[in-house]
Amino acid sequence: MKHFLFLSILVFGELCVNSEKLPGCASNEFPWVEKPLYVPRLTELADAFLAGLSENYANVSVNVVDSPDFMQAPYHLASSGMSGSQTLIDVGADTFLLPLPNFTKTYNFIDIARKAIPHAKMISLNGAGAGPYDFKDSCCEGIYSVRIAENGSFHSESHVAFIKPSDNSFNLERIPSSEIKFPFINNLFASEGQRGKVIQIKVKKRVGTEASFVNICRKAITDAFENQPVGIGGVFAMKQGKALHHVQSNCTEKLDSKEKIRKWLKVHEIPAPLTALGTFITDKMDLDLRPQHFHSFTNTNLGGHYYYDTTPDTIEYEAYFNVAERIIRVDRGKNY
């Protein structure tokens, strides 16, 4: 479980203190830094993915295609596409968890979206972050897919994975569109939600030693573009196999040791089919960026923070990724 320790120090970021104007912070109330990213052609990215993935899977196909309608099965996202003004948004940091998270910290999706892409008629946000604490009265995992219209209307196809306190079971629920805020930390791929060209990846049967599909994809792009900062976001479906995930349990004591963190993060294996949303970036760009972050949901009321698959002979993934043009760092802190 070599990825466990790195990924287990998951968690929350410094946020602004909530104002009384909106249920979440206004966009001018917290630190905001933007930097451009290196943007390879999609064909270059496809070649890089093909080279890296072929070292780890027996069957690999990588193509530049017209995006499917992501509002349809198996994705069920809030917007049909992931093109137009593509941007990575990295919110918060690990250091704001320990020894206890500050539950007064919260962000407003609409404020962040409108500041990130102010000219857009519609903004799509997809990614992985802390779930809405107030909604479950507990720490939890957010699997976020939302869209914001020009008139400010908000629609969510998001999910929350959580531990049911009565029996410590793993559960998943839809997050209603009335929840327009999130706490602590988030890694979002923002766009205008348009359908366009994207990278399609299909792989089967893992033959390499690296078990994380996300790690393999990130390494492929890092190796191909060396010191250039490349940011990727999107969605993947695990169509066959099983993968290890964690879900945060409630924060009832100081998380001041590795052992306490291990006990707090409840690990379970999720069988296919599942859908995962998130981002990765090849360089921290002196911004203490989270290198990668993907959360998954299923139609069987399971979900969580994706680690890696556990069934190399039967595993099958299908992914759709797009490349970001810039990175926005919101409330920079230190990530482990």
Phi, psi and omega in degrees: 000057187292339181273349191295314186295316179298313184283338184286340177273057186280139149166255198245165182233162177289132179235168178283158176287133185300137174270170179271357184281322184219157176283070184149171185279141170288150191294340180268011185255004178219157180300141186216117181234134177240140174221145176287153175247159172285132186240091176292159171295150180300326178294323176294317178297319179299317178298319180294315177300316182300316181296314182288319182290329181293340177282346189237346182228146181287326181237120185224133173223128179227126182216155169267122187224166167289135185294143170289175174278106185286356173280348181264169177298146004267013190268312176057046179272172184281340181231154185280340182223179179222038180239159180100110178055044186298131187215136168270138177235117182248115185247129170082189184196158181301322188295348181270004171276315193271136001275342175220141177289154176265103187284357175280352185274130182204152178238157177252121180305316186295316180300313182295316181298315183290328176285326182290315182228075189292337185272350191284143173284332177214141182235132178251134176232123177229136178171196187234132180197184175293139179285165183291105185300317182297329183291322182250356184055040183193157167297146185195176182252130178259130173246101197256131169215109184224159172225146181237121180278167182300327180277005178092356179294147190234130178230134183238135168242035185274164178228158174234128174258135187207165176261123178286118188294333184293329181222009180059029179272158178275135183219161178219137176222156170288143173266123183291158180291351175286344179271095184258012180229164176216156180255160157072300189199147176198145172236110192240142169256113182258143175202181175272007175070021181274149173279136182197197179285137178219170176265126176256129179238131173231126178224151176218149173058101180281128179244348178273172182276336177286125187262349182266120176301321181292315177302317181297316179296315181296317179297322179300317181285322177299314180295322185287326187246010171047247187272007179277133178279113181243130180246133184232143174216162177159210188220144169225150175251129169268111190267334177217151176103194180221154180219147179276138179222163167236159174227134177291135168268179183292148182269096185248355178212166178295130179266074188250019175208158178298324181294319179294323179294318179299320180289327181290322180272113182271119186262136176212161181259129181248127177277155174293156003273147174217159178238134182236142180235144176168196185217160165212157181219148189272350184211145180279348171054032182056030179240007183053051181281151171282122185297326182200154181193114178226135174240150186238155171219158179230174173267012179244025175064037174232154178184181177154193181273117184293130172258288184191164180273157185241007185230075187301325185287333185247357188294143177212127178237149168225122186235153172228118183235154171226164185257140180271151180266339182202165176243137173245124178255119183250124180051068182300134171221194181259128174257142180280000000 
